[in-house]
Amino acid sequence: MEFTLAAPTPVQLRDRDGWGRGLCWLCATAEAPVRWAGAVVYASSTHGRARVHMYACAPCLRQVIQLIDRQHQDKQEEGVRWR
Ligand SMILES: [Zn+2]
């Protein structure tokens, strides 16, 4: 069974690929233009196992992409295959 917990500021998004207004889960800006950034699954003693959808603003998404690129580059330099 899977359920979604409500975000502190409900995000008004119908389409996960689109932009909406809501809380950025990375910088905590409220009412920012945000889009779906991914989901985390966690275990809670009160809610059991839950999947939470996270939303992020453009500057935060850019930073995440830069970090992914940097990690990708580091792994390539180390000769680790990226999967
Ligand atoms: Zn943000």
PDB file of the backbone (N, CA, C, O) and the ligand in Angstrom, with CONECT records:
HET     ZN  A 101       1
ATOM      1  N   MET A   1       0.844  -1.194   0.000  1.00  0.00           N
ATOM      2  CA  MET A   1       0.000   0.000   0.000  1.00  0.00           C
ATOM      3  C   MET A   1       0.879   1.244   0.000  1.00  0.00           C
ATOM      4  O   MET A   1       1.936   1.275   0.630  1.00  0.00           O
ATOM      5  N   GLU A   2       0.437   2.242  -0.698  1.00  0.00           N
ATOM      6  CA  GLU A   2       1.212   3.467  -0.828  1.00  0.00           C
ATOM      7  C   GLU A   2       0.314   4.668  -0.580  1.00  0.00           C
ATOM      8  O   GLU A   2      -0.824   4.707  -1.047  1.00  0.00           O
ATOM      9  N   PHE A   3       0.821   5.633   0.143  1.00  0.00           N
ATOM     10  CA  PHE A   3       0.041   6.853   0.319  1.00  0.00           C
ATOM     11  C   PHE A   3       0.978   8.035   0.329  1.00  0.00           C
ATOM     12  O   PHE A   3       2.181   7.887   0.549  1.00  0.00           O
ATOM     13  N   THR A   4       0.438   9.183   0.096  1.00  0.00           N
ATOM     14  CA  THR A   4       1.236  10.403   0.015  1.00  0.00           C
ATOM     15  C   THR A   4       0.871  11.323   1.167  1.00  0.00           C
ATOM     16  O   THR A   4      -0.309  11.564   1.423  1.00  0.00           O
ATOM     17  N   LEU A   5       1.869  11.833   1.856  1.00  0.00           N
ATOM     18  CA  LEU A   5       1.622  12.800   2.924  1.00  0.00           C
ATOM     19  C   LEU A   5       1.509  14.183   2.312  1.00  0.00           C
ATOM     20  O   LEU A   5       2.172  14.492   1.322  1.00  0.00           O
ATOM     21  N   ALA A   6       0.686  14.990   2.895  1.00  0.00           N
ATOM     22  CA  ALA A   6       0.512  16.352   2.384  1.00  0.00           C
ATOM     23  C   ALA A   6       1.739  17.187   2.719  1.00  0.00           C
ATOM     24  O   ALA A   6       2.286  17.085   3.816  1.00  0.00           O
ATOM     25  N   ALA A   7       2.167  18.010   1.773  1.00  0.00           N
ATOM     26  CA  ALA A   7       3.284  18.922   2.018  1.00  0.00           C
ATOM     27  C   ALA A   7       2.802  20.037   2.936  1.00  0.00           C
ATOM     28  O   ALA A   7       1.605  20.324   2.977  1.00  0.00           O
ATOM     29  N   PRO A   8       3.710  20.671   3.674  1.00  0.00           N
ATOM     30  CA  PRO A   8       3.311  21.782   4.542  1.00  0.00           C
ATOM     31  C   PRO A   8       2.549  22.866   3.778  1.00  0.00           C
ATOM     32  O   PRO A   8       1.564  23.410   4.277  1.00  0.00           O
ATOM     33  N   THR A   9       3.006  23.171   2.575  1.00  0.00           N
ATOM     34  CA  THR A   9       2.259  24.077   1.697  1.00  0.00           C
ATOM     35  C   THR A   9       1.796  23.244   0.518  1.00  0.00           C
ATOM     36  O   THR A   9       2.619  22.815  -0.290  1.00  0.00           O
ATOM     37  N   PRO A  10       0.519  23.007   0.403  1.00  0.00           N
ATOM     38  CA  PRO A  10       0.056  22.134  -0.686  1.00  0.00           C
ATOM     39  C   PRO A  10       0.467  22.672  -2.045  1.00  0.00           C
ATOM     40  O   PRO A  10       0.341  23.867  -2.312  1.00  0.00           O
ATOM     41  N   VAL A  11       0.942  21.817  -2.875  1.00  0.00           N
ATOM     42  CA  VAL A  11       1.382  22.203  -4.206  1.00  0.00           C
ATOM     43  C   VAL A  11       0.231  21.999  -5.170  1.00  0.00           C
ATOM     44  O   VAL A  11      -0.406  20.946  -5.186  1.00  0.00           O
ATOM     45  N   GLN A  12      -0.023  23.004  -5.960  1.00  0.00           N
ATOM     46  CA  GLN A  12      -1.128  22.934  -6.912  1.00  0.00           C
ATOM     47  C   GLN A  12      -0.605  22.445  -8.250  1.00  0.00           C
ATOM     48  O   GLN A  12      -0.441  23.230  -9.184  1.00  0.00           O
ATOM     49  N   LEU A  13      -0.354  21.196  -8.340  1.00  0.00           N
ATOM     50  CA  LEU A  13       0.153  20.652  -9.599  1.00  0.00           C
ATOM     51  C   LEU A  13      -0.724  19.486 -10.023  1.00  0.00           C
ATOM     52  O   LEU A  13      -1.022  18.592  -9.230  1.00  0.00           O
ATOM     53  N   ARG A  14      -1.127  19.509 -11.263  1.00  0.00           N
ATOM     54  CA  ARG A  14      -1.872  18.373 -11.795  1.00  0.00           C
ATOM     55  C   ARG A  14      -0.941  17.490 -12.602  1.00  0.00           C
ATOM     56  O   ARG A  14      -1.094  16.269 -12.652  1.00  0.00           O
ATOM     57  N   ASP A  15       0.026  18.135 -13.231  1.00  0.00           N
ATOM     58  CA  ASP A  15       0.932  17.433 -14.118  1.00  0.00           C
ATOM     59  C   ASP A  15       2.321  17.460 -13.485  1.00  0.00           C
ATOM     60  O   ASP A  15       2.849  18.530 -13.185  1.00  0.00           O
ATOM     61  N   ARG A  16       2.901  16.298 -13.285  1.00  0.00           N
ATOM     62  CA  ARG A  16       4.208  16.254 -12.631  1.00  0.00           C
ATOM     63  C   ARG A  16       5.306  16.869 -13.483  1.00  0.00           C
ATOM     64  O   ARG A  16       6.369  17.211 -12.965  1.00  0.00           O
ATOM     65  N   ASP A  17       5.066  17.016 -14.784  1.00  0.00           N
ATOM     66  CA  ASP A  17       6.090  17.595 -15.639  1.00  0.00           C
ATOM     67  C   ASP A  17       5.956  19.107 -15.730  1.00  0.00           C
ATOM     68  O   ASP A  17       6.830  19.775 -16.283  1.00  0.00           O
ATOM     69  N   GLY A  18       4.887  19.643 -15.203  1.00  0.00           N
ATOM     70  CA  GLY A  18       4.646  21.065 -15.343  1.00  0.00           C
ATOM     71  C   GLY A  18       5.061  21.846 -14.111  1.00  0.00           C
ATOM     72  O   GLY A  18       5.414  21.285 -13.073  1.00  0.00           O
ATOM     73  N   TRP A  19       5.006  23.147 -14.262  1.00  0.00           N
ATOM     74  CA  TRP A  19       5.335  24.032 -13.160  1.00  0.00           C
ATOM     75  C   TRP A  19       4.066  24.446 -12.448  1.00  0.00           C
ATOM     76  O   TRP A  19       3.006  24.590 -13.056  1.00  0.00           O
ATOM     77  N   GLY A  20       4.199  24.635 -11.141  1.00  0.00           N
ATOM     78  CA  GLY A  20       3.081  25.121 -10.357  1.00  0.00           C
ATOM     79  C   GLY A  20       3.626  26.014  -9.263  1.00  0.00           C
ATOM     80  O   GLY A  20       4.822  26.307  -9.235  1.00  0.00           O
ATOM     81  N   ARG A  21       2.769  26.444  -8.370  1.00  0.00           N
ATOM     82  CA  ARG A  21       3.224  27.272  -7.249  1.00  0.00           C
ATOM     83  C   ARG A  21       3.131  26.466  -5.975  1.00  0.00           C
ATOM     84  O   ARG A  21       2.156  25.754  -5.735  1.00  0.00           O
ATOM     85  N   GLY A  22       4.183  26.596  -5.147  1.00  0.00           N
ATOM     86  CA  GLY A  22       4.153  25.867  -3.896  1.00  0.00           C
ATOM     87  C   GLY A  22       5.471  26.011  -3.171  1.00  0.00           C
ATOM     88  O   GLY A  22       6.272  26.895  -3.471  1.00  0.00           O
ATOM     89  N   LEU A  23       5.682  25.125  -2.210  1.00  0.00           N
ATOM     90  CA  LEU A  23       6.894  25.149  -1.394  1.00  0.00           C
ATOM     91  C   LEU A  23       8.042  24.471  -2.138  1.00  0.00           C
ATOM     92  O   LEU A  23       7.880  23.376  -2.675  1.00  0.00           O
ATOM     93  N   CYS A  24       9.209  25.132  -2.167  1.00  0.00           N
ATOM     94  CA  CYS A  24      10.406  24.456  -2.661  1.00  0.00           C
ATOM     95  C   CYS A  24      10.961  23.650  -1.503  1.00  0.00           C
ATOM     96  O   CYS A  24      11.267  24.197  -0.444  1.00  0.00           O
ATOM     97  N   TRP A  25      11.088  22.347  -1.709  1.00  0.00           N
ATOM     98  CA  TRP A  25      11.533  21.465  -0.631  1.00  0.00           C
ATOM     99  C   TRP A  25      13.028  21.562  -0.385  1.00  0.00           C
ATOM    100  O   TRP A  25      13.525  21.003   0.593  1.00  0.00           O
ATOM    101  N   LEU A  26      13.756  22.258  -1.246  1.00  0.00           N
ATOM    102  CA  LEU A  26      15.204  22.348  -1.065  1.00  0.00           C
ATOM    103  C   LEU A  26      15.621  23.644  -0.388  1.00  0.00           C
ATOM    104  O   LEU A  26      16.549  23.637   0.421  1.00  0.00           O
ATOM    105  N   CYS A  27      14.958  24.766  -0.700  1.00  0.00           N
ATOM    106  CA  CYS A  27      15.333  26.026  -0.062  1.00  0.00           C
ATOM    107  C   CYS A  27      14.210  26.573   0.827  1.00  0.00           C
ATOM    108  O   CYS A  27      14.358  27.628   1.443  1.00  0.00           O
ATOM    109  N   ALA A  28      13.090  25.848   0.887  1.00  0.00           N
ATOM    110  CA  ALA A  28      11.963  26.193   1.764  1.00  0.00           C
ATOM    111  C   ALA A  28      11.292  27.515   1.410  1.00  0.00           C
ATOM    112  O   ALA A  28      10.622  28.116   2.250  1.00  0.00           O
ATOM    113  N   THR A  29      11.466  27.973   0.172  1.00  0.00           N
ATOM    114  CA  THR A  29      10.744  29.163  -0.270  1.00  0.00           C
ATOM    115  C   THR A  29       9.286  28.782  -0.509  1.00  0.00           C
ATOM    116  O   THR A  29       8.987  27.818  -1.214  1.00  0.00           O
ATOM    117  N   ALA A  30       8.382  29.560   0.097  1.00  0.00           N
ATOM    118  CA  ALA A  30       6.955  29.287  -0.064  1.00  0.00           C
ATOM    119  C   ALA A  30       6.434  29.990  -1.310  1.00  0.00           C
ATOM    120  O   ALA A  30       6.945  31.037  -1.707  1.00  0.00           O
ATOM    121  N   GLU A  31       5.426  29.407  -1.913  1.00  0.00           N
ATOM    122  CA  GLU A  31       4.750  30.012  -3.068  1.00  0.00           C
ATOM    123  C   GLU A  31       5.709  30.325  -4.210  1.00  0.00           C
ATOM    124  O   GLU A  31       5.540  31.325  -4.909  1.00  0.00           O
ATOM    125  N   ALA A  32       6.689  29.497  -4.395  1.00  0.00           N
ATOM    126  CA  ALA A  32       7.649  29.671  -5.491  1.00  0.00           C
ATOM    127  C   ALA A  32       7.157  28.882  -6.706  1.00  0.00           C
ATOM    128  O   ALA A  32       6.400  27.922  -6.555  1.00  0.00           O
ATOM    129  N   PRO A  33       7.581  29.281  -7.910  1.00  0.00           N
ATOM    130  CA  PRO A  33       7.321  28.416  -9.066  1.00  0.00           C
ATOM    131  C   PRO A  33       8.164  27.146  -8.898  1.00  0.00           C
ATOM    132  O   PRO A  33       9.392  27.208  -8.859  1.00  0.00           O
ATOM    133  N   VAL A  34       7.503  26.023  -8.802  1.00  0.00           N
ATOM    134  CA  VAL A  34       8.213  24.766  -8.537  1.00  0.00           C
ATOM    135  C   VAL A  34       7.733  23.694  -9.506  1.00  0.00           C
ATOM    136  O   VAL A  34       6.661  23.792 -10.103  1.00  0.00           O
ATOM    137  N   ARG A  35       8.561  22.672  -9.637  1.00  0.00           N
ATOM    138  CA  ARG A  35       8.131  21.499 -10.375  1.00  0.00           C
ATOM    139  C   ARG A  35       8.595  20.249  -9.645  1.00  0.00           C
ATOM    140  O   ARG A  35       9.456  20.301  -8.767  1.00  0.00           O
ATOM    141  N   TRP A  36       8.006  19.132 -10.030  1.00  0.00           N
ATOM    142  CA  TRP A  36       8.303  17.876  -9.355  1.00  0.00           C
ATOM    143  C   TRP A  36       9.788  17.569  -9.470  1.00  0.00           C
ATOM    144  O   TRP A  36      10.356  17.641 -10.560  1.00  0.00           O
ATOM    145  N   ALA A  37      10.424  17.224  -8.346  1.00  0.00           N
ATOM    146  CA  ALA A  37      11.864  17.000  -8.346  1.00  0.00           C
ATOM    147  C   ALA A  37      12.213  15.562  -8.001  1.00  0.00           C
ATOM    148  O   ALA A  37      13.375  15.169  -8.097  1.00  0.00           O
ATOM    149  N   GLY A  38      11.233  14.781  -7.604  1.00  0.00           N
ATOM    150  CA  GLY A  38      11.517  13.403  -7.257  1.00  0.00           C
ATOM    151  C   GLY A  38      10.721  12.990  -6.038  1.00  0.00           C
ATOM    152  O   GLY A  38      10.013  13.799  -5.439  1.00  0.00           O
ATOM    153  N   ALA A  39      10.841  11.731  -5.679  1.00  0.00           N
ATOM    154  CA  ALA A  39      10.108  11.215  -4.531  1.00  0.00           C
ATOM    155  C   ALA A  39      11.079  10.512  -3.594  1.00  0.00           C
ATOM    156  O   ALA A  39      12.057   9.903  -4.028  1.00  0.00           O
ATOM    157  N   VAL A  40      10.794  10.608  -2.320  1.00  0.00           N
ATOM    158  CA  VAL A  40      11.576   9.867  -1.347  1.00  0.00           C
ATOM    159  C   VAL A  40      10.639   8.907  -0.624  1.00  0.00           C
ATOM    160  O   VAL A  40       9.464   9.202  -0.406  1.00  0.00           O
ATOM    161  N   VAL A  41      11.183   7.763  -0.263  1.00  0.00           N
ATOM    162  CA  VAL A  41      10.425   6.801   0.517  1.00  0.00           C
ATOM    163  C   VAL A  41      11.082   6.746   1.884  1.00  0.00           C
ATOM    164  O   VAL A  41      12.297   6.584   1.997  1.00  0.00           O
ATOM    165  N   TYR A  42      10.274   6.882   2.908  1.00  0.00           N
ATOM    166  CA  TYR A  42      10.849   6.820   4.246  1.00  0.00           C
ATOM    167  C   TYR A  42       9.940   6.042   5.166  1.00  0.00           C
ATOM    168  O   TYR A  42       8.760   5.840   4.880  1.00  0.00           O
ATOM    169  N   ALA A  43      10.507   5.609   6.274  1.00  0.00           N
ATOM    170  CA  ALA A  43       9.740   4.845   7.245  1.00  0.00           C
ATOM    171  C   ALA A  43       9.485   5.728   8.460  1.00  0.00           C
ATOM    172  O   ALA A  43      10.405   6.353   8.987  1.00  0.00           O
ATOM    173  N   SER A  44       8.240   5.774   8.896  1.00  0.00           N
ATOM    174  CA  SER A  44       7.859   6.594  10.033  1.00  0.00           C
ATOM    175  C   SER A  44       7.093   5.724  11.019  1.00  0.00           C
ATOM    176  O   SER A  44       6.321   4.855  10.612  1.00  0.00           O
ATOM    177  N   SER A  45       7.299   5.951  12.306  1.00  0.00           N
ATOM    178  CA  SER A  45       6.613   5.131  13.299  1.00  0.00           C
ATOM    179  C   SER A  45       5.115   5.422  13.299  1.00  0.00           C
ATOM    180  O   SER A  45       4.326   4.549  13.661  1.00  0.00           O
ATOM    181  N   THR A  46       4.704   6.627  12.902  1.00  0.00           N
ATOM    182  CA  THR A  46       3.277   6.965  12.915  1.00  0.00           C
ATOM    183  C   THR A  46       2.581   6.673  11.589  1.00  0.00           C
ATOM    184  O   THR A  46       1.402   6.322  11.574  1.00  0.00           O
ATOM    185  N   HIS A  47       3.303   6.816  10.473  1.00  0.00           N
ATOM    186  CA  HIS A  47       2.660   6.649   9.167  1.00  0.00           C
ATOM    187  C   HIS A  47       3.114   5.406   8.422  1.00  0.00           C
ATOM    188  O   HIS A  47       2.630   5.121   7.326  1.00  0.00           O
ATOM    189  N   GLY A  48       4.036   4.672   9.008  1.00  0.00           N
ATOM    190  CA  GLY A  48       4.544   3.510   8.288  1.00  0.00           C
ATOM    191  C   GLY A  48       5.458   3.962   7.168  1.00  0.00           C
ATOM    192  O   GLY A  48       6.136   4.985   7.261  1.00  0.00           O
ATOM    193  N   ARG A  49       5.456   3.177   6.117  1.00  0.00           N
ATOM    194  CA  ARG A  49       6.297   3.517   4.976  1.00  0.00           C
ATOM    195  C   ARG A  49       5.527   4.473   4.081  1.00  0.00           C
ATOM    196  O   ARG A  49       4.386   4.205   3.705  1.00  0.00           O
ATOM    197  N   ALA A  50       6.159   5.590   3.741  1.00  0.00           N
ATOM    198  CA  ALA A  50       5.451   6.586   2.942  1.00  0.00           C
ATOM    199  C   ALA A  50       6.325   7.079   1.802  1.00  0.00           C
ATOM    200  O   ALA A  50       7.547   7.177   1.921  1.00  0.00           O
ATOM    201  N   ARG A  51       5.675   7.382   0.712  1.00  0.00           N
ATOM    202  CA  ARG A  51       6.365   8.006  -0.421  1.00  0.00           C
ATOM    203  C   ARG A  51       5.951   9.474  -0.416  1.00  0.00           C
ATOM    204  O   ARG A  51       4.763   9.797  -0.416  1.00  0.00           O
ATOM    205  N   VAL A  52       6.943  10.351  -0.411  1.00  0.00           N
ATOM    206  CA  VAL A  52       6.677  11.787  -0.384  1.00  0.00           C
ATOM    207  C   VAL A  52       7.216  12.413  -1.660  1.00  0.00           C
ATOM    208  O   VAL A  52       8.377  12.220  -2.021  1.00  0.00           O
ATOM    209  N   HIS A  53       6.368  13.157  -2.330  1.00  0.00           N
ATOM    210  CA  HIS A  53       6.776  13.827  -3.560  1.00  0.00           C
ATOM    211  C   HIS A  53       7.360  15.190  -3.220  1.00  0.00           C
ATOM    212  O   HIS A  53       6.766  15.961  -2.466  1.00  0.00           O
ATOM    213  N   MET A  54       8.516  15.476  -3.778  1.00  0.00           N
ATOM    214  CA  MET A  54       9.198  16.735  -3.491  1.00  0.00           C
ATOM    215  C   MET A  54       9.148  17.631  -4.721  1.00  0.00           C
ATOM    216  O   MET A  54       9.188  17.168  -5.861  1.00  0.00           O
ATOM    217  N   TYR A  55       9.061  18.919  -4.453  1.00  0.00           N
ATOM    218  CA  TYR A  55       9.003  19.909  -5.523  1.00  0.00           C
ATOM    219  C   TYR A  55      10.127  20.910  -5.289  1.00  0.00           C
ATOM    220  O   TYR A  55      10.487  21.184  -4.144  1.00  0.00           O
ATOM    221  N   ALA A  56      10.680  21.454  -6.361  1.00  0.00           N
ATOM    222  CA  ALA A  56      11.798  22.384  -6.209  1.00  0.00           C
ATOM    223  C   ALA A  56      11.696  23.527  -7.213  1.00  0.00           C
ATOM    224  O   ALA A  56      11.110  23.388  -8.287  1.00  0.00           O
ATOM    225  N   CYS A  57      12.285  24.663  -6.832  1.00  0.00           N
ATOM    226  CA  CYS A  57      12.291  25.846  -7.692  1.00  0.00           C
ATOM    227  C   CYS A  57      13.443  25.732  -8.707  1.00  0.00           C
ATOM    228  O   CYS A  57      14.311  24.868  -8.580  1.00  0.00           O
ATOM    229  N   ALA A  58      13.433  26.607  -9.701  1.00  0.00           N
ATOM    230  CA  ALA A  58      14.425  26.540 -10.781  1.00  0.00           C
ATOM    231  C   ALA A  58      15.867  26.672 -10.285  1.00  0.00           C
ATOM    232  O   ALA A  58      16.714  25.878 -10.694  1.00  0.00           O
ATOM    233  N   PRO A  59      16.184  27.653  -9.411  1.00  0.00           N
ATOM    234  CA  PRO A  59      17.580  27.743  -8.944  1.00  0.00           C
ATOM    235  C   PRO A  59      18.028  26.469  -8.221  1.00  0.00           C
ATOM    236  O   PRO A  59      19.168  26.034  -8.386  1.00  0.00           O
ATOM    237  N   CYS A  60      17.152  25.878  -7.432  1.00  0.00           N
ATOM    238  CA  CYS A  60      17.529  24.645  -6.717  1.00  0.00           C
ATOM    239  C   CYS A  60      17.702  23.490  -7.692  1.00  0.00           C
ATOM    240  O   CYS A  60      18.630  22.693  -7.548  1.00  0.00           O
ATOM    241  N   LEU A  61      16.819  23.389  -8.687  1.00  0.00           N
ATOM    242  CA  LEU A  61      16.949  22.319  -9.678  1.00  0.00           C
ATOM    243  C   LEU A  61      18.252  22.467 -10.451  1.00  0.00           C
ATOM    244  O   LEU A  61      18.924  21.479 -10.748  1.00  0.00           O
ATOM    245  N   ARG A  62      18.609  23.730 -10.780  1.00  0.00           N
ATOM    246  CA  ARG A  62      19.870  23.968 -11.486  1.00  0.00           C
ATOM    247  C   ARG A  62      21.047  23.491 -10.642  1.00  0.00           C
ATOM    248  O   ARG A  62      21.973  22.860 -11.152  1.00  0.00           O
ATOM    249  N   GLN A  63      21.001  23.801  -9.337  1.00  0.00           N
ATOM    250  CA  GLN A  63      22.093  23.403  -8.453  1.00  0.00           C
ATOM    251  C   GLN A  63      22.202  21.877  -8.356  1.00  0.00           C
ATOM    252  O   GLN A  63      23.300  21.320  -8.358  1.00  0.00           O
ATOM    253  N   VAL A  64      21.053  21.216  -8.273  1.00  0.00           N
ATOM    254  CA  VAL A  64      21.058  19.752  -8.207  1.00  0.00           C
ATOM    255  C   VAL A  64      21.669  19.173  -9.481  1.00  0.00           C
ATOM    256  O   VAL A  64      22.466  18.236  -9.428  1.00  0.00           O
ATOM    257  N   ILE A  65      21.288  19.740 -10.622  1.00  0.00           N
ATOM    258  CA  ILE A  65      21.824  19.240 -11.895  1.00  0.00           C
ATOM    259  C   ILE A  65      23.339  19.463 -11.958  1.00  0.00           C
ATOM    260  O   ILE A  65      24.071  18.604 -12.450  1.00  0.00           O
ATOM    261  N   GLN A  66      23.811  20.618 -11.460  1.00  0.00           N
ATOM    262  CA  GLN A  66      25.255  20.869 -11.425  1.00  0.00           C
ATOM    263  C   GLN A  66      25.964  19.847 -10.545  1.00  0.00           C
ATOM    264  O   GLN A  66      27.042  19.365 -10.894  1.00  0.00           O
ATOM    265  N   LEU A  67      25.360  19.513  -9.398  1.00  0.00           N
ATOM    266  CA  LEU A  67      25.971  18.531  -8.500  1.00  0.00           C
ATOM    267  C   LEU A  67      26.017  17.156  -9.157  1.00  0.00           C
ATOM    268  O   LEU A  67      26.996  16.422  -9.020  1.00  0.00           O
ATOM    269  N   ILE A  68      24.949  16.818  -9.872  1.00  0.00           N
ATOM    270  CA  ILE A  68      24.920  15.527 -10.569  1.00  0.00           C
ATOM    271  C   ILE A  68      26.013  15.499 -11.635  1.00  0.00           C
ATOM    272  O   ILE A  68      26.739  14.514 -11.772  1.00  0.00           O
ATOM    273  N   ASP A  69      26.119  16.604 -12.395  1.00  0.00           N
ATOM    274  CA  ASP A  69      27.159  16.678 -13.430  1.00  0.00           C
ATOM    275  C   ASP A  69      28.549  16.531 -12.821  1.00  0.00           C
ATOM    276  O   ASP A  69      29.398  15.812 -13.348  1.00  0.00           O
ATOM    277  N   ARG A  70      28.772  17.229 -11.695  1.00  0.00           N
ATOM    278  CA  ARG A  70      30.088  17.177 -11.045  1.00  0.00           C
ATOM    279  C   ARG A  70      30.394  15.762 -10.567  1.00  0.00           C
ATOM    280  O   ARG A  70      31.505  15.261 -10.738  1.00  0.00           O
ATOM    281  N   GLN A  71      29.383  15.124  -9.961  1.00  0.00           N
ATOM    282  CA  GLN A  71      29.601  13.761  -9.476  1.00  0.00           C
ATOM    283  C   GLN A  71      29.868  12.816 -10.644  1.00  0.00           C
ATOM    284  O   GLN A  71      30.722  11.932 -10.563  1.00  0.00           O
ATOM    285  N   HIS A  72      29.128  13.017 -11.724  1.00  0.00           N
ATOM    286  CA  HIS A  72      29.312  12.206 -12.920  1.00  0.00           C
ATOM    287  C   HIS A  72      30.749  12.336 -13.419  1.00  0.00           C
ATOM    288  O   HIS A  72      31.396  11.346 -13.761  1.00  0.00           O
ATOM    289  N   GLN A  73      31.241  13.601 -13.454  1.00  0.00           N
ATOM    290  CA  GLN A  73      32.598  13.859 -13.926  1.00  0.00           C
ATOM    291  C   GLN A  73      33.628  13.184 -13.014  1.00  0.00           C
ATOM    292  O   GLN A  73      34.567  12.546 -13.491  1.00  0.00           O
ATOM    293  N   ASP A  74      33.437  13.334 -11.677  1.00  0.00           N
ATOM    294  CA  ASP A  74      34.357  12.718 -10.714  1.00  0.00           C
ATOM    295  C   ASP A  74      34.411  11.209 -10.907  1.00  0.00           C
ATOM    296  O   ASP A  74      35.485  10.607 -10.893  1.00  0.00           O
ATOM    297  N   LYS A  75      33.236  10.604 -11.089  1.00  0.00           N
ATOM    298  CA  LYS A  75      33.178   9.150 -11.242  1.00  0.00           C
ATOM    299  C   LYS A  75      33.878   8.717 -12.524  1.00  0.00           C
ATOM    300  O   LYS A  75      34.543   7.682 -12.561  1.00  0.00           O
ATOM    301  N   GLN A  76      33.720   9.528 -13.586  1.00  0.00           N
ATOM    302  CA  GLN A  76      34.374   9.180 -14.848  1.00  0.00           C
ATOM    303  C   GLN A  76      35.889   9.249 -14.694  1.00  0.00           C
ATOM    304  O   GLN A  76      36.624   8.415 -15.222  1.00  0.00           O
ATOM    305  N   GLU A  77      36.353  10.299 -13.933  1.00  0.00           N
ATOM    306  CA  GLU A  77      37.788  10.438 -13.713  1.00  0.00           C
ATOM    307  C   GLU A  77      38.332   9.285 -12.886  1.00  0.00           C
ATOM    308  O   GLU A  77      39.479   8.873 -13.054  1.00  0.00           O
ATOM    309  N   GLU A  78      37.485   8.761 -11.980  1.00  0.00           N
ATOM    310  CA  GLU A  78      37.903   7.622 -11.164  1.00  0.00           C
ATOM    311  C   GLU A  78      37.765   6.310 -11.922  1.00  0.00           C
ATOM    312  O   GLU A  78      38.175   5.258 -11.432  1.00  0.00           O
ATOM    313  N   GLY A  79      37.186   6.373 -13.120  1.00  0.00           N
ATOM    314  CA  GLY A  79      36.996   5.169 -13.905  1.00  0.00           C
ATOM    315  C   GLY A  79      35.825   4.333 -13.458  1.00  0.00           C
ATOM    316  O   GLY A  79      35.737   3.148 -13.780  1.00  0.00           O
ATOM    317  N   VAL A  80      34.908   4.958 -12.704  1.00  0.00           N
ATOM    318  CA  VAL A  80      33.710   4.239 -12.245  1.00  0.00           C
ATOM    319  C   VAL A  80      32.636   4.397 -13.300  1.00  0.00           C
ATOM    320  O   VAL A  80      32.431   5.490 -13.827  1.00  0.00           O
ATOM    321  N   ARG A  81      31.958   3.325 -13.606  1.00  0.00           N
ATOM    322  CA  ARG A  81      30.887   3.407 -14.607  1.00  0.00           C
ATOM    323  C   ARG A  81      29.650   4.013 -13.979  1.00  0.00           C
ATOM    324  O   ARG A  81      29.240   3.621 -12.887  1.00  0.00           O
ATOM    325  N   TRP A  82      29.068   4.954 -14.661  1.00  0.00           N
ATOM    326  CA  TRP A  82      27.855   5.640 -14.192  1.00  0.00           C
ATOM    327  C   TRP A  82      26.650   4.821 -14.601  1.00  0.00           C
ATOM    328  O   TRP A  82      26.479   4.478 -15.771  1.00  0.00           O
ATOM    329  N   ARG A  83      25.825   4.515 -13.631  1.00  0.00           N
ATOM    330  CA  ARG A  83      24.614   3.748 -13.960  1.00  0.00           C
ATOM    331  C   ARG A  83      23.388   4.493 -13.515  1.00  0.00           C
ATOM    332  O   ARG A  83      22.271   4.011 -13.702  1.00  0.00           O
TER     333      ARG A  83
HETATM  334 ZN    ZN A 101      14.440  26.266  -4.048  1.00  0.00          ZN2+
END
